[in-house]
């Protein structure tokens, strides 16, 4: 089955996408295309959280899209076809009974295939684009980088992830990389990739029902902000133990909790303006009320 043509109109739109590896699991791709955007201009892929609301995450980026002339591409992995964490955050890697799916069926390859479809349609000529994911989307992003040998992403921010796959071959996926058929070379590649853990310093709630609470997640800390630091510290220690480079970094977003809109604004300003905005800029609705 071939994919549908992806040629979004100017402005806000949503188009269906049939991935060749998952023809019975249609996706919706949410776009924002500024009127002045041309095929050589910047493209940002945005991965939604557990609410499967790619349309909202697309909308979080519209102001930045108009300001900086960005094509926003926000896939929605709907609950009907990609249920639970296994069907999105964990990439359909682990199937029924714990069996590992064929690598070509892992969802982490889907964004690259969406970009390829946009290139075929002439919407973009870019070989490399940017990638941002928040919450469950942050989990998706860092696991994509862990498992994909080649990606079209020049930079990637994994924001406010609930917990982390760790760069080790000694723990079973999704806690580590064991069981995936990956080896030392893939581990070294992931550690060397300049992945950014993007963390709101007020993402410290421990009673959030959506906060992963299995033993492996709790071992990384009681809340998302602590787990972000745990993941970076673990990566640095593992790289040092193996004599490898670790190019990961953590950027703190001051005054922001588990807020996809605010974290999107922060990422846009960091990438395209080289600065971290104030809390008032990141949460304009709060300052308006005040």
C-alpha positions in Angstrom: 0.0 0.0 0.0 1.4 3.4 -0.9 1.2 6.4 1.3 -1.2 9.2 0.6 0.2 12.4 -1.0 1.2 14.9 1.7 0.8 18.4 0.3 -0.7 20.6 3.0 -2.3 23.9 2.1 -1.2 27.2 3.6 -2.3 27.7 7.2 -3.7 25.1 9.5 -4.6 21.7 8.2 -4.7 17.9 8.9 -4.1 15.2 6.3 -4.3 11.4 6.6 -1.1 9.3 6.3 -0.9 5.6 5.7 2.5 4.2 6.7 3.6 1.4 4.4 4.7 -0.8 7.4 1.3 -0.2 9.2 -1.4 0.0 6.5 -4.1 -0.9 9.0 -3.1 1.9 11.4 -3.8 5.3 9.7 -2.2 8.4 11.2 -3.3 12.0 11.0 -0.6 14.6 10.3 -1.3 18.1 11.6 0.3 20.9 9.7 0.9 24.6 9.9 2.3 26.1 6.7 2.9 29.9 6.7 2.0 31.6 3.4 5.7 32.6 2.8 7.1 29.2 3.5 9.2 27.8 0.7 10.6 24.3 0.2 14.1 25.3 1.4 12.8 26.8 4.6 12.9 25.3 8.1 10.7 22.3 9.2 9.9 21.3 12.8 8.4 17.9 13.7 6.4 18.0 16.9 5.5 14.9 18.9 2.4 15.1 21.1 1.9 13.8 24.7 -0.3 11.0 26.0 -3.5 12.8 25.1 -2.6 12.0 21.4 -3.4 15.6 20.5 -1.2 16.4 17.6 -3.5 19.2 16.6 -3.0 21.0 19.9 0.8 20.6 19.7 0.7 22.0 16.2 -1.2 25.0 17.5 1.4 25.5 20.3 3.9 26.2 17.5 1.8 28.5 15.2 3.1 31.8 16.7 6.7 30.6 16.2 5.9 29.3 12.8 4.7 32.7 11.6 7.5 34.6 13.3 10.3 32.4 12.0 8.7 30.9 8.8 8.5 27.3 9.9 6.6 24.4 8.5 5.1 22.5 11.5 4.5 18.8 11.2 2.7 17.2 14.1 1.8 13.5 13.6 -1.1 12.1 15.8 -0.7 8.5 16.8 -4.3 8.0 17.8 -5.3 5.7 20.7 -7.6 3.6 18.5 -4.7 2.3 16.4 -1.7 2.9 18.7 -3.1 2.2 22.2 -1.3 2.6 25.5 2.4 3.4 26.1 3.3 0.3 24.1 1.6 1.7 21.0 3.2 5.1 21.1 5.9 6.0 23.7 7.4 2.5 23.4 7.1 2.4 19.6 5.3 -0.9 19.1 8.7 -2.5 19.8 7.5 -5.0 22.3 4.5 -7.2 21.3 2.2 -9.6 22.9 4.1 -12.0 25.3 7.2 -9.8 25.3 8.3 -10.6 21.8 10.3 -7.9 20.0 8.8 -6.8 16.7 10.8 -6.6 13.5 12.9 -3.5 13.5 11.3 -2.1 10.4 8.0 -2.1 12.2 9.1 0.1 15.1 7.2 3.4 15.0 10.4 5.4 15.5 11.0 5.2 11.8 7.6 6.8 10.9 8.6 10.5 11.2 11.4 10.0 8.7 8.9 8.4 6.3 6.5 11.4 6.8 9.4 13.7 5.8 10.2 11.5 2.8 6.5 11.9 1.7 6.7 15.7 2.1 9.9 15.7 0.0 8.2 13.6 -2.8 5.3 16.1 -2.8 7.8 19.0 -3.2 6.6 20.6 0.1 10.2 20.6 1.4 13.6 20.1 -0.1 15.3 19.8 3.3 17.3 16.7 4.1 17.5 17.5 7.8 14.8 19.0 10.1 14.2 19.7 13.8 12.4 17.4 16.3 10.6 18.3 19.5 8.6 16.0 21.7 6.9 16.7 25.1 5.9 14.2 27.8 5.0 10.9 26.1 6.4 12.6 23.0 9.6 13.2 24.8 9.8 9.5 25.5 9.1 8.9 21.8 11.9 11.3 20.8 14.7 9.9 22.9 13.8 6.3 22.1 13.8 7.2 18.4 17.3 8.5 18.7 18.3 5.4 20.7 17.0 3.0 18.1 17.4 4.6 14.7 20.9 4.3 13.1 20.1 7.1 10.7 17.7 9.9 11.1 16.9 13.2 9.3 17.0 15.2 12.5 19.7 17.8 13.0 18.7 18.5 16.5 16.2 17.0 18.9 14.6 18.1 22.2 13.0 15.5 24.5 11.0 17.6 26.9 9.5 16.6 30.3 9.6 12.8 29.7 7.9 10.7 32.3 10.9 8.3 32.4 13.8 7.3 30.3 15.3 4.4 28.4 18.8 4.3 29.7 21.9 3.9 27.5 22.8 0.4 28.6 22.8 -3.0 27.0 22.3 -4.6 30.4 18.6 -3.7 31.0 15.6 -4.9 29.0 13.8 -2.4 26.7 12.2 0.0 27.5 14.4 0.5 30.6 17.5 -0.1 28.6 18.4 -1.4 25.1 18.8 -5.1 25.8 16.7 -7.4 23.6 16.6 -5.1 20.6 19.5 -6.6 18.7 21.5 -3.4 19.2 25.2 -3.5 20.2 28.2 -1.5 21.3 28.3 0.5 18.0 24.6 1.6 18.4 25.1 2.5 22.0 28.2 4.6 21.2 26.3 6.3 18.4 23.4 7.3 20.7 25.7 8.6 23.5 27.6 10.7 20.9 24.4 12.2 19.4 23.9 15.8 20.8 20.5 14.9 22.4 18.9 17.6 24.6 16.9 16.7 27.6 14.6 19.8 28.0 13.2 20.0 31.5 10.9 22.4 33.3 12.2 22.9 36.8 8.6 22.9 38.2 7.7 19.5 36.7 8.0 18.2 40.2 4.5 16.8 41.0 4.7 13.3 42.4 1.0 12.5 42.5 0.2 13.0 38.8 -1.8 9.9 37.7 -0.1 10.1 34.3 3.4 10.0 35.8 4.9 6.5 35.1 5.0 4.6 38.5 6.4 1.2 37.6 9.5 0.2 39.6 11.9 1.0 36.8 10.5 4.5 36.5 10.5 5.2 40.3 14.1 4.1 40.4 14.9 7.1 38.3 13.4 9.6 40.8 10.1 10.7 42.3 9.2 13.2 39.6 10.0 14.1 36.0 12.5 16.8 36.7 14.5 14.5 38.9 14.3 11.7 36.3 15.7 14.1 33.7 18.8 14.6 35.8 19.1 10.9 36.6 19.1 10.1 32.8 21.8 12.6 32.0 24.0 11.5 35.0 23.5 7.8 34.1 24.5 8.5 30.4 27.7 10.4 31.5 28.7 7.7 33.9 28.0 4.9 31.4 30.0 6.7 28.7 32.9 7.3 31.1 32.8 3.6 32.1 33.1 2.6 28.5 35.6 5.3 27.4 33.0 6.8 25.1 32.0 10.4 24.3 28.7 11.6 25.7 27.3 14.6 23.9 24.0 14.8 25.8 22.9 17.9 27.6 20.1 19.1 29.8 18.5 22.5 29.5 16.4 23.7 32.3 13.3 25.8 31.6 12.8 28.0 34.8 9.4 28.3 36.3 7.6 25.8 34.0 6.0 22.6 35.0 4.3 19.9 32.9 3.1 22.4 30.2 3.4 21.5 26.6 2.5 24.9 25.3 5.1 26.7 27.5 7.8 24.1 26.7 7.1 24.5 23.0 7.5 28.3 23.2 10.7 27.8 25.1 12.1 25.4 22.5 11.2 27.8 19.7 12.9 30.7 21.3 16.0 28.7 22.2 16.3 27.4 18.6 15.4 30.5 16.6 16.2 33.4 18.9 19.1 31.9 21.0 17.5 32.7 24.3 15.4 31.4 27.2 12.1 33.5 27.6 10.8 34.7 30.9 8.0 32.8 32.6 5.6 35.7 31.6 6.5 35.1 28.0 6.1 31.4 28.3 2.8 31.5 30.1 1.1 34.7 28.7 -2.3 33.5 30.0 -1.1 33.6 33.6 0.3 37.1 33.3 -3.0 38.2 31.6 -5.0 37.0 34.5 -2.6 38.6 37.0 
